[in-house]
């Protein structure tokens, strides 16, 4: 048995990874282009301090920890990542950023 913790899972979710996860999920449920746009747009954040915008290095795309939206995004990306491990001869499970794997 192997246990693992994905370090910085939420901040490491990129817009590209979310997009791949949404395309994967669309194989099982209907997700419209508008819904994908709304989900992606909800991750664009701008912070203000003293009336001035503060920008993250890189982009304004962010999956926030501690929010319902962030938790749901984490679960969706986790399912996509698990799907990418199906070809391995191991059983893997995830709960948010904590994993458990079993192999013979």
PyMOL commands that set and color helices and strands:
alter all, ss='L'
color gray80, all
select helices_A, chain A and resi 9-12+15-25+33-41+68-84
alter helices_A, ss='H'
color red, helices_A
select strands_A, chain A and resi 2-5+47-49+52-54+91-95+98-102
alter strands_A, ss='S'
color yellow, strands_A
deselect
rebuild
show_as cartoon
